[in-house]
């Protein structure tokens, strides 16, 4: 964790110093906030693993939010058409969907419940009002993940035909 945290802090500092020459646009500010939040979460987790349990969840949420914004940008703002023949390194709706499936949704599950599986079985011993809600969100998230994974698999199979 120390190596990753130091790398993230170094990257946040380098991005901060290099953005100064380009000027502070809205995109630069949001990018710097995301990288700084990621670095802060990883650093908190590395410094105090027991008390800083929320740091890694903050980092996971930043990753989810980044992929969620990427998919919104590609589908709604850019209005790009889904093209399965694009390279992995280019910005495309298909790559945004794959990124959300592979990294985004598991990071969301981890940031909410500390496990990529989510809270599947509600604890009946200590039932609170939030547990049935979190159970429903976990079930919906897993079904969404399965549906999007199946759609991506079908798109890939369609491309190969």
Backbone as numpy.savetxt, mean C-alpha at the origin, in Angstrom:
# Nx Ny Nz CAx CAy CAz Cx Cy Cz
15.66 -4.83 10.33 14.84 -3.64 10.33 15.71 -2.38 10.33
16.86 -2.48 10.99 17.73 -1.31 11.04 18.22 -0.90 9.66
18.58 -1.85 8.84 19.09 -1.54 7.51 18.00 -0.88 6.67
16.79 -1.43 6.73 15.68 -0.87 5.95 15.33 0.52 6.47
15.32 0.70 7.79 14.99 2.00 8.37 16.03 3.05 7.98
17.30 2.70 8.06 18.35 3.66 7.69 18.29 3.99 6.20
17.99 2.99 5.37 17.83 3.24 3.94 16.65 4.19 3.69
15.53 3.99 4.38 14.36 4.84 4.20 14.63 6.27 4.67
15.32 6.42 5.79 15.65 7.76 6.29 16.59 8.46 5.32
17.59 7.73 4.82 18.51 8.31 3.85 17.77 8.72 2.58
16.86 7.90 2.13 16.10 8.23 0.93 15.22 9.46 1.16
14.63 9.59 2.35 13.80 10.77 2.65 14.65 12.03 2.66
15.85 11.95 3.23 16.73 13.12 3.27 17.19 13.49 1.86
17.56 12.50 1.05 18.01 12.76 -0.32 16.88 13.37 -1.14
15.67 12.84 -0.98 14.53 13.41 -1.72 14.24 14.83 -1.28
14.38 15.11 0.01 14.14 16.46 0.51 15.16 17.44 -0.06
16.40 17.04 -0.09 17.43 17.96 -0.60 17.38 18.10 -2.11
16.97 17.05 -2.83 16.91 17.15 -4.28 15.65 17.85 -4.77
14.58 17.84 -4.00 13.34 18.51 -4.39 13.45 20.02 -4.30
14.42 20.49 -3.53 14.58 21.92 -3.35 14.94 22.62 -4.66
15.68 21.94 -5.54 16.08 22.57 -6.78 14.93 22.64 -7.78
13.98 21.71 -7.70 12.86 21.69 -8.63 11.72 22.61 -8.18
11.71 23.00 -6.94 10.61 23.77 -6.40 9.60 22.85 -5.74
8.86 23.40 -4.82 7.91 22.58 -4.06 6.53 22.66 -4.70
6.25 21.68 -5.53 4.92 21.57 -6.12 4.08 20.68 -5.22
2.80 20.58 -5.51 1.92 19.73 -4.72 2.34 18.28 -4.75
2.76 17.81 -5.92 3.19 16.42 -6.04 4.46 16.17 -5.23
5.39 17.11 -5.24 6.62 16.95 -4.45 6.33 16.93 -2.96
5.40 17.77 -2.52 5.06 17.81 -1.09 4.42 16.51 -0.66
3.48 15.99 -1.44 2.82 14.74 -1.09 3.81 13.57 -1.13
4.68 13.55 -2.12 5.69 12.49 -2.20 6.63 12.54 -1.00
7.05 13.74 -0.63 7.96 13.88 0.52 7.27 13.48 1.81
5.99 13.82 1.96 5.25 13.41 3.16 5.13 11.89 3.24
4.87 11.25 2.11 4.74 9.79 2.08 6.06 9.11 2.43
7.15 9.56 1.81 8.46 8.95 2.08 8.89 9.22 3.52
8.62 10.42 4.02 8.97 10.75 5.41 8.15 9.93 6.40
6.87 9.74 6.12 6.02 8.91 6.99 6.49 7.46 6.99
6.85 6.97 5.82 7.37 5.61 5.71 8.66 5.47 6.52
9.57 6.41 6.35 10.83 6.37 7.08 10.61 6.51 8.59
9.69 7.38 8.99 9.40 7.56 10.40 8.84 6.28 11.02
7.90 5.65 10.32 7.32 4.41 10.82 8.35 3.31 10.97
9.21 3.16 9.98 10.25 2.13 10.05 11.27 2.43 11.14
11.60 3.71 11.32 12.55 4.09 12.36 11.98 3.85 13.75
10.71 4.18 13.95 10.07 3.93 15.24 10.06 2.44 15.55
9.76 1.63 14.56 9.74 0.19 14.76 11.14 -0.35 15.06
12.15 0.20 14.42 13.52 -0.27 14.67 14.02 0.17 16.05
13.65 1.37 16.48 14.13 1.87 17.77 13.42 1.21 18.95
12.12 1.03 18.87 11.36 0.46 19.98 10.35 -0.55 19.45
10.78 -1.78 19.21 9.88 -2.76 18.60 8.63 -3.05 19.43
8.75 -3.04 20.76 7.59 -3.36 21.60 6.61 -2.20 21.68
7.10 -1.01 21.97 6.20 0.15 22.09 5.89 0.76 20.74
6.73 0.58 19.76 6.52 1.18 18.45 5.89 0.24 17.45
5.00 -0.64 17.92 4.33 -1.61 17.04 3.55 -0.92 15.94
3.11 0.30 16.18 2.29 1.03 15.21 3.14 1.59 14.07
4.45 1.66 14.23 5.31 2.23 13.20 5.29 1.43 11.91
5.36 0.11 12.04 5.35 -0.74 10.85 3.98 -0.71 10.20
2.94 -0.53 11.01 1.60 -0.42 10.43 1.44 0.90 9.67
2.07 1.96 10.17 2.07 3.23 9.45 2.77 3.07 8.10
3.90 2.39 8.10 4.64 2.16 6.85 3.80 1.34 5.88
3.11 0.32 6.38 2.26 -0.51 5.52 1.10 0.31 4.95
0.54 1.21 5.76 -0.56 2.03 5.26 -0.09 3.00 4.18
1.11 3.52 4.33 1.67 4.42 3.30 1.82 3.66 1.98
2.25 2.41 2.05 2.40 1.61 0.83 1.03 1.37 0.20
0.03 1.02 1.02 -1.33 0.84 0.49 -1.84 2.13 -0.15
-1.69 3.25 0.55 -2.19 4.53 0.04 -1.52 4.91 -1.27
-0.24 4.60 -1.40 0.48 4.90 -2.64 -0.07 4.10 -3.81
-0.29 2.82 -3.60 -0.86 2.00 -4.69 -2.31 2.36 -4.96
-3.06 2.73 -3.92 -4.44 3.15 -4.12 -4.49 4.43 -4.96
-3.59 5.37 -4.66 -3.53 6.60 -5.45 -3.10 6.30 -6.89
-2.18 5.37 -7.05 -1.70 4.98 -8.37 -2.85 4.45 -9.23
-3.71 3.63 -8.64 -4.83 3.07 -9.41 -5.87 4.15 -9.71
-6.10 5.07 -8.77 -7.02 6.17 -9.03 -6.47 7.07 -10.13
-5.18 7.34 -10.08 -4.55 8.18 -11.09 -4.66 7.56 -12.48
-4.40 6.29 -12.58 -4.42 5.65 -13.90 -5.82 5.49 -14.46
-6.79 5.12 -13.63 -8.13 4.87 -14.14 -8.98 6.15 -14.24
-8.93 7.01 -13.22 -9.83 8.16 -13.20 -9.19 9.44 -13.73
-8.00 9.76 -13.29 -7.38 11.03 -13.68 -6.80 10.97 -15.09
-5.96 9.97 -15.34 -5.35 9.83 -16.66 -6.33 9.26 -17.67
-7.24 8.41 -17.22 -8.20 7.78 -18.13 -7.55 6.85 -19.13
-6.48 6.21 -18.73 -5.76 5.31 -19.63 -6.55 4.02 -19.84
-6.42 3.47 -21.02 -7.07 2.20 -21.32 -6.20 1.06 -20.81
-6.84 -0.03 -20.44 -6.10 -1.20 -19.95 -5.42 -1.88 -21.13
-4.12 -1.92 -21.07 -3.33 -2.56 -22.12 -2.45 -3.61 -21.46
-2.64 -4.84 -21.85 -1.91 -5.94 -21.21 -0.52 -6.14 -21.79
-0.21 -5.45 -22.87 1.08 -5.65 -23.53 2.14 -4.66 -23.06
1.82 -3.82 -22.07 2.81 -2.84 -21.60 3.88 -3.53 -20.78
5.03 -2.91 -20.74 6.13 -3.43 -19.93 5.84 -3.17 -18.46
6.48 -3.93 -17.60 6.26 -3.77 -16.17 6.76 -2.44 -15.64
7.70 -1.83 -16.32 8.29 -0.60 -15.81 7.52 0.65 -16.20
6.51 0.55 -17.05 5.76 1.72 -17.47 4.51 1.89 -16.62
4.05 3.14 -16.53 2.82 3.42 -15.80 1.64 2.97 -16.64
0.80 2.12 -16.07 -0.37 1.66 -16.79 -1.43 1.21 -15.78
-2.71 1.19 -16.20 -3.75 0.72 -15.30 -3.55 -0.75 -14.89
-3.08 -1.57 -15.79 -2.86 -2.97 -15.47 -1.77 -3.12 -14.41
-0.68 -2.37 -14.54 0.38 -2.42 -13.54 -0.10 -1.86 -12.20
-0.98 -0.85 -12.25 -1.55 -0.32 -11.02 -2.41 -1.36 -10.33
-3.19 -2.09 -11.10 -4.03 -3.16 -10.55 -3.19 -4.27 -9.95
-2.15 -4.68 -10.65 -1.27 -5.71 -10.11 -0.57 -5.25 -8.83
-0.12 -4.01 -8.81 0.53 -3.49 -7.61 -0.41 -3.44 -6.42
-1.66 -3.04 -6.67 -2.64 -3.01 -5.59 -2.93 -4.41 -5.09
-3.01 -5.37 -6.00 -3.27 -6.75 -5.59 -2.10 -7.36 -4.82
-0.91 -7.18 -5.34 0.25 -7.86 -4.76 0.75 -7.17 -3.49
0.76 -5.84 -3.49 1.31 -5.11 -2.35 0.26 -4.32 -1.56
-0.65 -3.66 -2.25 -1.57 -2.73 -1.59 -2.54 -3.37 -0.62
-3.30 -4.36 -1.06 -4.31 -4.96 -0.20 -3.67 -5.72 0.98
-2.61 -6.51 0.77 -1.97 -7.10 1.96 -1.43 -6.05 2.94
-0.93 -4.94 2.44 -0.46 -3.88 3.34 -1.61 -3.24 4.09
-2.76 -3.09 3.44 -3.94 -2.57 4.13 -4.37 -3.52 5.24
-4.42 -4.81 4.94 -4.80 -5.79 5.95 -3.82 -5.76 7.12
-2.52 -5.64 6.84 -1.54 -5.60 7.91 -1.66 -4.32 8.72
-1.91 -3.20 8.05 -2.01 -1.94 8.79 -3.25 -1.90 9.68
-4.31 -2.56 9.29 -5.53 -2.57 10.11 -5.46 -3.58 11.25
-4.94 -4.79 10.98 -5.02 -5.86 11.97 -3.71 -6.48 12.36
-2.60 -6.06 11.79 -1.32 -6.63 12.16 -1.03 -7.99 11.55
-1.85 -8.39 10.59 -1.68 -9.67 9.92 -2.26 -9.53 8.52
-1.64 -10.15 7.53 -2.15 -9.99 6.17 -3.42 -10.78 5.93
-3.79 -11.65 6.87 -5.03 -12.40 6.74 -6.22 -11.63 7.27
-6.00 -10.62 8.09 -7.09 -9.86 8.69 -7.70 -10.61 9.85
-8.76 -10.05 10.40 -9.48 -10.71 11.49 -10.60 -11.53 10.88
-10.37 -12.79 10.71 -11.36 -13.65 10.08 -12.41 -14.09 11.08
-11.98 -14.56 12.23 -12.94 -15.03 13.22 -13.04 -14.03 14.36
-14.22 -13.45 14.56 -14.34 -12.51 15.67 -14.24 -13.24 17.00
-13.59 -12.61 17.97 -13.42 -13.19 19.28 -14.72 -13.03 20.07
-15.34 -14.14 20.44 -16.63 -14.06 21.13 -16.49 -13.77 22.60
-15.28 -13.94 23.17 -15.08 -13.68 24.58 -15.13 -12.19 24.89
-14.54 -11.38 24.06 -14.49 -9.94 24.28 -15.13 -9.25 23.10
-16.42 -9.32 23.00 -17.13 -8.73 21.87 -17.32 -7.24 22.12
-16.91 -6.46 21.15 -17.15 -5.02 21.18 -17.88 -4.65 19.91
-18.25 -3.39 19.83 -18.98 -2.93 18.66 -18.11 -2.94 17.41
-16.81 -2.74 17.57 -15.91 -2.64 16.41 -15.57 -4.00 15.82
-15.66 -5.07 16.58 -15.26 -6.38 16.08 -16.13 -6.88 14.94
-17.47 -6.81 15.01 -18.24 -7.25 13.84 -17.98 -6.40 12.60
-17.72 -5.10 12.80 -17.42 -4.22 11.66 -16.08 -4.61 11.05
-15.07 -4.83 11.88 -13.75 -5.20 11.34 -13.82 -6.57 10.68
-14.66 -7.45 11.20 -14.84 -8.77 10.59 -15.43 -8.62 9.19
-16.43 -7.77 9.03 -17.05 -7.55 7.72 -16.07 -6.91 6.75
-15.29 -5.94 7.23 -14.29 -5.30 6.37 -13.25 -6.32 5.92
-12.83 -7.21 6.82 -11.84 -8.23 6.47 -12.40 -9.18 5.42
-13.63 -9.61 5.59 -14.25 -10.52 4.63 -14.39 -9.84 3.27
-14.87 -8.60 3.26 -15.04 -7.87 2.00 -13.68 -7.66 1.32
-12.65 -7.33 2.10 -11.31 -7.12 1.54 -10.76 -8.41 0.94
-10.99 -9.51 1.60 -10.49 -10.78 1.05 -11.24 -11.17 -0.22
-12.55 -10.96 -0.25 -13.29 -11.27 -1.48 -12.89 -10.33 -2.61
-12.63 -9.05 -2.27 -12.16 -8.12 -3.29 -10.80 -8.54 -3.82
-9.93 -8.97 -2.92 -8.62 -9.45 -3.33 -8.74 -10.66 -4.26
-9.60 -11.61 -3.90 -9.79 -12.79 -4.74 -10.39 -12.42 -6.10
-11.37 -11.51 -6.11 -11.99 -11.11 -7.37 -11.00 -10.39 -8.27
-10.22 -9.47 -7.70 -9.23 -8.74 -8.50 -8.12 -9.67 -8.98
-7.73 -10.64 -8.14 -6.71 -11.61 -8.56 -7.22 -12.46 -9.71
-8.49 -12.88 -9.62 -9.07 -13.68 -10.71 -9.16 -12.85 -11.99
-9.54 -11.58 -11.86 -9.61 -10.71 -13.04 -8.24 -10.52 -13.66
-7.21 -10.34 -12.83 -5.86 -10.18 -13.36 -5.39 -11.46 -14.04
-5.70 -12.62 -13.45 -5.32 -13.89 -14.06 -6.03 -14.09 -15.40
-7.30 -13.72 -15.46 -8.03 -13.83 -16.73 -7.46 -12.89 -17.78
-7.09 -11.68 -17.39 -6.50 -10.74 -18.33 -5.16 -11.25 -18.86
-4.37 -11.85 -17.98 -3.08 -12.39 -18.41 -3.31 -13.58 -19.35
-4.26 -14.44 -19.00 -4.56 -15.59 -19.88 -5.09 -15.11 -21.23
-5.91 -14.08 -21.25 -6.44 -13.52 -22.49 -5.31 -12.96 -23.35
-4.31 -12.35 -22.70 -3.18 -11.79 -23.45 -2.38 -12.90 -24.11
-2.22 -14.02 -23.47 -1.41 -15.11 -24.02 -2.14 -15.83 -25.16
-3.45 -15.71 -25.22 -4.19 -16.39 -26.29 -4.07 -15.60 -27.51
